[in-house]
């Protein structure tokens, strides 16, 4: 289903039909406010990607480049953008094993390894749908590169690599009259697969990261739980502790035996994950009310009530992705090179002023 592995992705992956690759950065502060940025090719959650797989004609990842940005403040989404680009308007280049660069329209991203640390710079310049304003600013991340253990036998098509944790980041964003200045703990990882999401045998997965601290400094607790489609097959339950010196060790965790909750769309999610005793770990991880909720995907605030540590978590149901009944709803939130939904301004850009932008776009 999935393996924890060292980073080894090359741009040639993008030519494989049905493959996908995404890079993820997030920040969280002591109040639980934060930012998530994701850049990708072949993102399986886009409308039309998985339906093409079901039709027997999976698309090459390079045909579907995307950039995603979200800001959360006060327990709710304050800014959201998911923009798909034409293939010629996006690029990915590598300079050996130490430096990479990406471009999505006017938005540029650079990642550089300096010794045992990784530095990421995201310069954002994105149009606000239904407005003459643009989202501009930067995310600057500096983090420890963990020395990862590996799982599996190296044959899984889906691989996950934490690239920087623990880390710190500074965020400065502006969009018209709205602005965000945030700083806090940061995390950076990468997922890639040579086969489509629907062919990985995954019934459900939950991922999350908690920005913890102790007498020895900051450390990160990352869980990745994968439930198989096949009845009787073993679940994958990874709990990764990453320390400030780069040491990373695998532990174990499990969902609470309590029945899962469900969102409005019927997506089940566990509010608690139990952790093993010892090693200074929290007794449990607690998932809060989702700040993003859709027909197959949830994003939650994550916390340890005992220490006050914060983070983010996700719940995904692959079988629900790109379902015929949900596809028109998801399209409403995706900015596309052409043919985007008239409802896009209601779901995109700063939360303030969305209704006005919708009517402005609808006006002749």
RAMO-V967225 format. One record per residue. N is the residue number from 1. SS is DSSP state (~ for helix, > for strand, _ for the rest). NEAR is the number of other ideal C-beta (glycine too) atoms within 12 Angstrom. Layout:
{{N & SS & NEAR} {N & SS & NEAR}}
//
This chain:
{{1 & _ & 35} {2 & _ & 34} {3 & > & 28} {4 & > & 36} {5 & _ & 29} {6 & _ & 22} {7 & _ & 30} {8 & _ & 20} {9 & _ & 33} {10 & _ & 19} {11 & ~ & 23} {12 & ~ & 18} {13 & ~ & 31} {14 & ~ & 32} {15 & ~ & 20} {16 & _ & 26} {17 & > & 24} {18 & _ & 35} {19 & _ & 39} {20 & > & 46} {21 & > & 43} {22 & > & 40} {23 & > & 42} {24 & > & 40} {25 & > & 47} {26 & > & 52} {27 & > & 49} {28 & > & 43} {29 & _ & 31} {30 & _ & 19} {31 & _ & 18} {32 & _ & 32} {33 & _ & 31} {34 & > & 41} {35 & > & 45} {36 & > & 44} {37 & > & 45} {38 & > & 41} {39 & > & 44} {40 & > & 39} {41 & > & 42} {42 & _ & 41} {43 & _ & 42} {44 & _ & 44} {45 & _ & 41} {46 & _ & 39} {47 & _ & 33} {48 & _ & 29} {49 & ~ & 37} {50 & ~ & 36} {51 & ~ & 26} {52 & ~ & 26} {53 & ~ & 28} {54 & ~ & 22} {55 & _ & 16} {56 & _ & 12} {57 & _ & 16} {58 & _ & 30} {59 & _ & 30} {60 & > & 26} {61 & ~ & 38} {62 & ~ & 28} {63 & ~ & 30} {64 & _ & 39} {65 & > & 41} {66 & > & 43} {67 & > & 41} {68 & > & 40} {69 & > & 44} {70 & > & 40} {71 & > & 41} {72 & > & 38} {73 & > & 29} {74 & _ & 16} {75 & _ & 19} {76 & > & 22} {77 & > & 32} {78 & > & 32} {79 & > & 42} {80 & > & 38} {81 & > & 44} {82 & > & 42} {83 & > & 41} {84 & > & 39} {85 & > & 34} {86 & _ & 19} {87 & ~ & 22} {88 & ~ & 13} {89 & ~ & 20} {90 & > & 34} {91 & > & 24} {92 & > & 32} {93 & > & 17} {94 & > & 22} {95 & > & 13} {96 & _ & 10} {97 & _ & 16} {98 & _ & 18} {99 & > & 19} {100 & > & 32} {101 & > & 25} {102 & > & 37} {103 & > & 23} {104 & > & 40} {105 & _ & 29} {106 & _ & 19} {107 & > & 37} {108 & > & 26} {109 & > & 39} {110 & > & 28} {111 & > & 37} {112 & > & 26} {113 & > & 25} {114 & > & 16} {115 & _ & 12} {116 & _ & 17} {117 & > & 27} {118 & > & 40} {119 & > & 31} {120 & > & 43} {121 & > & 28} {122 & > & 43} {123 & > & 26} {124 & > & 37} {125 & > & 26} {126 & > & 38} {127 & > & 31} {128 & _ & 38} {129 & _ & 37} {130 & _ & 31} {131 & _ & 29} {132 & _ & 13} {133 & _ & 27} {134 & > & 24} {135 & > & 43} {136 & > & 24} {137 & > & 29} {138 & > & 29} {139 & > & 46} {140 & > & 32} {141 & > & 40} {142 & > & 30} {143 & > & 38} {144 & > & 36} {145 & _ & 36} {146 & _ & 37} {147 & > & 18} {148 & _ & 32} {149 & _ & 22} {150 & _ & 21} {151 & _ & 27} {152 & _ & 20} {153 & _ & 8} {154 & _ & 13} {155 & _ & 14} {156 & _ & 26} {157 & _ & 28} {158 & > & 39} {159 & > & 35} {160 & > & 39} {161 & > & 35} {162 & > & 44} {163 & > & 40} {164 & > & 43} {165 & > & 46} {166 & > & 45} {167 & > & 39} {168 & > & 34} {169 & > & 36} {170 & > & 25} {171 & > & 41} {172 & > & 23} {173 & > & 38} {174 & > & 23} {175 & > & 35} {176 & _ & 24} {177 & _ & 13} {178 & > & 26} {179 & > & 21} {180 & > & 33} {181 & > & 20} {182 & > & 33} {183 & > & 24} {184 & > & 32} {185 & > & 45} {186 & > & 44} {187 & > & 48} {188 & > & 48} {189 & > & 44} {190 & > & 37} {191 & > & 44} {192 & > & 40} {193 & > & 39} {194 & _ & 30} {195 & _ & 29} {196 & _ & 36} {197 & ~ & 45} {198 & ~ & 31} {199 & ~ & 26} {200 & _ & 38} {201 & _ & 28} {202 & > & 37} {203 & > & 26} {204 & > & 32} {205 & > & 39} {206 & > & 43} {207 & > & 42} {208 & > & 46} {209 & > & 48} {210 & > & 46} {211 & > & 42} {212 & > & 37} {213 & > & 25} {214 & > & 21} {215 & _ & 10} {216 & _ & 15} {217 & > & 19} {218 & > & 27} {219 & > & 37} {220 & > & 45} {221 & > & 46} {222 & > & 45} {223 & > & 45} {224 & > & 38} {225 & > & 37} {226 & > & 34} {227 & > & 31} {228 & > & 21} {229 & _ & 21} {230 & _ & 13} {231 & _ & 10} {232 & _ & 7} {233 & _ & 14} {234 & _ & 14} {235 & _ & 26} {236 & > & 33} {237 & > & 29} {238 & > & 37} {239 & > & 36} {240 & > & 39} {241 & > & 39} {242 & > & 41} {243 & > & 26} {244 & _ & 29} {245 & _ & 19} {246 & _ & 26} {247 & > & 23} {248 & > & 33} {249 & > & 25} {250 & > & 26} {251 & > & 27} {252 & _ & 23} {253 & > & 35} {254 & > & 24} {255 & > & 31} {256 & _ & 21} {257 & _ & 12} {258 & _ & 17} {259 & _ & 12} {260 & _ & 23} {261 & > & 23} {262 & > & 18} {263 & _ & 26} {264 & _ & 13} {265 & _ & 23} {266 & _ & 20} {267 & _ & 32} {268 & > & 25} {269 & > & 39} {270 & _ & 33} {271 & _ & 31} {272 & > & 31} {273 & > & 42} {274 & > & 25} {275 & > & 30} {276 & _ & 22} {277 & _ & 13} {278 & _ & 11} {279 & _ & 21} {280 & _ & 22} {281 & _ & 29} {282 & _ & 36} {283 & _ & 20} {284 & > & 31} {285 & > & 41} {286 & > & 33} {287 & > & 39} {288 & > & 28} {289 & > & 23} {290 & > & 30} {291 & > & 36} {292 & > & 36} {293 & > & 25} {294 & _ & 35} {295 & _ & 29} {296 & _ & 37} {297 & > & 40} {298 & > & 39} {299 & > & 38} {300 & > & 40} {301 & > & 40} {302 & > & 46} {303 & > & 34} {304 & > & 31} {305 & _ & 19} {306 & _ & 16} {307 & _ & 23} {308 & _ & 19} {309 & > & 34} {310 & > & 39} {311 & > & 45} {312 & > & 46} {313 & > & 42} {314 & > & 39} {315 & > & 40} {316 & > & 36} {317 & _ & 33} {318 & ~ & 35} {319 & ~ & 26} {320 & ~ & 32} {321 & _ & 35} {322 & _ & 36} {323 & _ & 25} {324 & ~ & 17} {325 & ~ & 14} {326 & ~ & 26} {327 & ~ & 27} {328 & ~ & 18} {329 & ~ & 25} {330 & ~ & 35} {331 & ~ & 26} {332 & _ & 26} {333 & _ & 37} {334 & _ & 37} {335 & > & 37} {336 & _ & 26} {337 & _ & 21} {338 & _ & 10} {339 & _ & 14} {340 & _ & 24} {341 & _ & 27} {342 & _ & 21} {343 & _ & 25} {344 & ~ & 32} {345 & ~ & 33} {346 & ~ & 25} {347 & _ & 32} {348 & _ & 40} {349 & > & 43} {350 & > & 36} {351 & _ & 29} {352 & _ & 23} {353 & _ & 26} {354 & ~ & 32} {355 & ~ & 18} {356 & ~ & 22} {357 & ~ & 31} {358 & ~ & 24} {359 & ~ & 17} {360 & ~ & 21} {361 & ~ & 27} {362 & ~ & 17} {363 & _ & 11} {364 & _ & 5}}
//
